[in-house]
Amino acid sequence: MTLVKLINSILEIARKTTTYKFATLLSIFDYVIDHPEEEPINNFHFIPIIYLARQFFSYYYPLSYYDFSQGTSTGLAIYSQINKKLKNNDKINDKLLLKALKSRAEGIVWINQLYDSPDMLPEILVKLLWDIRGKIIDQPLHYISNIAGTKRRFFGIINKTLQFDSTYEVHREKARKQLPPNEPMNWLQIFMYDQTSLIIDDLTYKELARFRFWIRDVILKKWFEFSHEIDKNKGNISYDYGEFFNILNLAYKKEISRDSYLISRYRDFYIHIGALISIFSGKRFNSNDNFQIDHLLPWSYYRVNRFWNLFPLEPDINREKSNYLPRLTEEIEKRIAHHLEACINNLDNSLIKNDLTYFYWILQKDFTFTIEECHADEVVEQLLVAIKKDLKNLRRIIPGKEYIKDTSSIKEGK
């Protein structure tokens, strides 16, 4: 619990700091939640600074529509960037961004769908993310490591162009000098483009993964208390507890409508290739049937919008399953394998190319992987191993109930 105490001390000390401190810690835990079983490289894990910028944006974009205090003027610095680059720009022609702006605070749900897509990100969004990246480097990454004169840090910073043993500040300063990409990129490409990352040793990373959901909730609570205290001191007595939490949690919301932009693309792809077998019942759908695409491992705990976690199923089973962890029987595993093989046999599809590149490069750290040398049987086996490993580890930290297919009901898990 030493790491938990360290994080708590960062939250408690230096109360005059802004919410950037909370957003930084949340962004780190968001990465761990997104990649709980990531393979280390030489016993270390690397979180690109641009990923922190993406998560900062996910928190501050919805907040920019409200008047909750966020500390000193730095809390408004992100707001001003959002207003200048995005909300007040009348030249945006990207349909999803336009839809996001019309949805106001909930628009972040539409924007977040862009990151899992193989499409190039809108140029205006890339510039905005890079500006936010600069503010993270200049402020929280500068101050969070040295609070009240004491070094309190469970991570380091490393720039790929420098020697590993250069100081934290040398790496941080080098990060400030990297220019934004000058050509269109999708999120995976931008993720790999950033030369500077937070670096966390594997033992610490595993401890972060173990407590990830609990500590995330603690940070969210501290963020709320910090903002509430500032507003109370200003005489604002109309503070809405529920509304504040709902706004912050928009960063974790999956979708606005049942068939969101990204999920609908997978649905169309599955219809095109005939991958329409219900993951739990075995029923084969046709394109006119009322079926849904949902997450095998629930989004609440496993934020993965990839073909190995998105399967067809009946709406009533989807409602029953809710966000419970599934029990994988031999029959269900066969259906999963059949679905994965059908997808991998269509490598010309941009969704599958992007997903497999993400799996091998980001999760498995296998940079030798190429689509041209992809063997379906080997990939299916490796994906199945990853799914079962992730499920096993989720069960360790999410005790309680599981979804059991053979009774179509929720029963107590063992």
Buried (B, 14 or more C-beta within 10 A) or exposed (E): EEBBEBBBBBBEEBEEBBBBBBBBBBBBBBBBBBBBBBEBEEEBBBBBBBBBBBBBBBBBBBBBBEEBBBBBEBBBBBBEBBEEBBBEEEEBEBEBBEBBBEBBBBBBBBBBBBBBBBBBBBBBBBBBBBBBBBBBBBBBBBBBBBBEEEEBBBBBBBBEEBEEEBEBEBBBBBBEEBEBBEEEBBBBBBBBBBBBBBBBBBEBBBBBBBBBBEBBEBBBEBBBEBBBEBBEEEEEEEBEEEEBEBBBEBBBBBBBEEBBBBBBBBBEBBBEBEBBBBBBBEBEBEEEEEBBBBBBBBBBBBBBBBBBBBBBBBEEBBEBBEEBBBBBEEEBEEBBBBBBBBBBEBBEBBBBBBBBBBBBBBBBBEEEBEEEEBEBEEBBEBBBEBBEEBBEBBBEBBEEEBBBBEEBEBEEBE
